[in-house]
Amino acid sequence: MQRSAEQVLRDFSANLTAQKFEVPAGVMGRNGAVSTRRFEVYRNNVLSSLCDALAANFPAIQQLLGAAYFRALGVEYVRHAPPTQPVLSEYGSDFPAFLRAFPPLQAYPYLGDVAALEWAWLRAYHGADQVCTALEDLRVVEPEVIPLVRFQAHPTAQIISSGYPVHDIFRKNRNIEGEGSRESGPQHVLVVRPQLHVTTHDIPQDKAFFFNCLASGAALGEAAEASLSQFKGFDLEQALAFLLQVGALARVASCPIEFNQRATGR
């Protein structure tokens, strides 16, 4: 029975990344015979291109492991998770999970968290633009109803939490200047691109918790109460000012009727 074009394409694609492969039907040399060599050349080019894309997306991991090891690891990952769409800058979403589960790297558990931070950086870099108006929005809110305000987080903002000094490792292995020299201990990193450049911030756990509450839709008062109940000494004013300053909160998403009246002049 003759196979459909879709079946032929699926067979061809599957054999490009399979460890043990068969030359797909229709791959022939000039003599009309099946050409294993011709397919192998194409296959090697595909694997090489995907490994290059992975290295471009996770430069700190490549720096940590070395180019040769990363290349071999990349081939294993490509076979485990071949791309499902054509945009190579979006390839590697489950690379952090792959690193955490890869048996030879179990002695280096921080690698998965570093990769998660690199992926968050990449998503922020390619994320949607949005002008931050949250501070201006708050200025027209009556003080007594500010606790009821709900914010919309910037679309690129994300917290990466790790039991390791992941921010310092990330910065060192991407040659980013700045303070940071921890040898151990957890870090919570806020990643955001409010304007042209992605910024990363090592922040305390209480501030990370507070941001996550607001990003999940909690009102300002609710997020403050939750943070105070979890962390003694939480400074609401300082935490909110910081999130507004770095652009993690894009705008006021919803608020009481008093805000709507003042904002629209009605």
N, C-alpha and C positions, 0 to 999 in steps of 0.2 A: 504494500500500500504506500502510495506516495505521501511523503510528509509535507505538512504545510510550511510556509515561509516562517511562521512564528516558531514552530518546532525546530526548524533548522537553526534559527538565530539563537534560541534558548540552548540548544546543544553546543553550538559554537562558543557562546559566552561561558557556559559552565566549564568547558575544557580549558579555557584561558587561565583559570586560577586553580584548577584541581591539581593535587600533588601527583596523582596518577591520571594521565589523560590519554584520550584517544583522538587521533586526527579526525576532525569532523568530515563528513561526506562533502565532497565538492572542492576540497582543498587539494589541488593538483598542480604538478609542475608542467614544464613545457612539453614533456613527453606524454602527458595525459595520465600519468600514474599518480597515486596518492603521494603527496610531498610532506613528509614528516618534518624535514628541515625547514621548509617555508613556514609551516605553522609554528614551529619552535621559535623562530626568529620573531614572529609577530607576538607570540605569547610572552617571550622574554621582555619585549618592548613594553607591553602592557603592564607586566609586573613591576618593571623598573619605573614606569611613569607613576604608578600608584604609590610605590615606596617613596618616590620623590615628593609627591603630594603630602604624604603622611609626615615626612621629615619637615616640610615647610609649615605644616600645621602644628607640629609638636617639637620645635627646635630645642627646648630645654631638655626634653627626654632624650633626644639624640645626643646632646652634649653630655648628659649624665652617663649614658650607656656606651658612647663611642659610635662612630659612623658605621664601622663594620658590623658590630653587634646589632645596632638599630636596623641595618639593612636586612639581616637575617630574620630579625623579629618582625620587620615589616612584611616580609613574604608570608610568614606564618599568619599574621593578622589579615592580610589580603585574602588568604585562603579561607580563613575563618569568617570574614565579613566582607565580601566583595561589595563594591559600591552599588547602590540601588537607584542612583540618580546621577546625572552627568556633571554636576558642579563639584569639582574636586576640592574647592575651598570649604565645602560642607562635609568632607569625608573624614570620618574618625569619631563619630558621636559616641560609640561604645568602646573606643580605645582605652579609656580609663578603666572600665570594667574588665577588659581583656587583660590589661597589665596586672590587675589585682588577682586574677584567676590563673595567670600563667605560671606553672609550677617552678620553672627555673628562677623566677624573680620573687619568690615568696620571702626571701631574706631582705627584700627592699620594699616594705609595704607602703612607703611614702610615695612611690612612683605613680601609683594610681591617682593620688590626690594632686600631685604636680600636673599630671595630664588633665585632670578635671579643671584645674585652674587655667591651663593653656586653652582648653576648649571653651571655657567661659570667656576668656580674653578674645578668642577668635569670633565667637558669637557676638560679642559686643562690637568688635571691629566691623563686622558686616551687618550689624543690627540696624533697626529703623532709627531715623533721625526724629527727634522731638524737642521742641523748644521748651525749656523749663520756665514755668510761670508760677510755680507753687508759692514762692515768697510774695509775689505781687497779689496772688489770689488771697493769701491769708490777711493781707493788709485791709481788705474790705469785709472781713468777718468780725462780727461783734465779739468782744472778748468772752462774754458769758457763754457763747455757743461754740467756741473753738474746740472744746473736748469732743464735740460731735462730728467734727470734720473728718472726712475720709480722703486719703490721697491715692493718686495713681502713680505707681512707681515708674521710673523711666524704663522704657522697654529693653534697654541694654543692662540694667542693674541686676546683679546677682551676688549672692553670698556663697563662698566656698569655705566650708569649715573642715579643719583637719586636726588630727592629734599630733601633727608634726609641724615644724617651722616651714610650712609649704611656701609662704610668701618669700621668705629669704632665699630658699632654694630656687624658686622661680626666677627671682631677680638676678641672682648670681649667675645662673646658667643661661640667661638671655642677655647678659652684659648690660643690665639696667643699673645705672648709678643710683645711690641713695643709701640711707642708713639701714642697718639690719645685719645682725651677726649672731643670731641665736643658733645654738647647737642642738637644742631640744625644746620640747614644749609645743602646745597647740597654738594654732593661729586661725583667725577668722578673717577672710579677705573679701572686701567689697570691690567688685569689678563694675565699672560703668563708663560709658562714653557719652557725656552730656553734650560735647561739641565735636571737635575734630579728632581728638586723641583719646585712646583708651587709658583710663587711670585705674590703679589698683591701690587699695588702702588696707593696711593691717589694722583691724579695729578690735576692741574688747568684745567679749562674748555678749555682754548685756546690750551693747549697741547693735550687734548683729541680730540678736533676738528681737529687739525693738523694730528694726527695719523689716524683718520677716513678718512680724505681726501687721505692720502697716501695708506691706506689699500684698498680704493675703486678704486685705479688705477691712481690717479692724479699724474702728474709729480711733482718733488720737487718744482720747481718754481711756478707751479699752486697752489699747496697746501700752499706754503708760502704766496702768494698773497691773497688767500682766507682767511687765518688766520689773516693776517694783516688788511684786510678790516673788519673783524668781531671783532677783539680784539686789542684795542690800547695798544701798548707796548709789543706786542708779540715778543719774542726773538727766532728767527729762529735757531741760532747757538746752543743755550742752549737746545731747544726742540729736535733738531735732535740728538745732542750728547747723550741726555738722552735715546731716543728711541733705539739708537744703543747700548748703554751701557747695558740696561736691556734685550736686545734680542728681542724686539718687531718687529724689521725689520730683516728679515732673510737673504735676499740677494738682489742684484740689479737684477730686473726682465727684464728690457729693458733699452737700452741707445743708444746714437748715435754711428755711425760707428767708430768714433775715439776710443771709449772704446773697441769695438770688435777687432779692429786691435791691440791695445796694449795688451789686455788680451790674445790673441791667438798668439802674436808674429809675425803677418803677416804684 
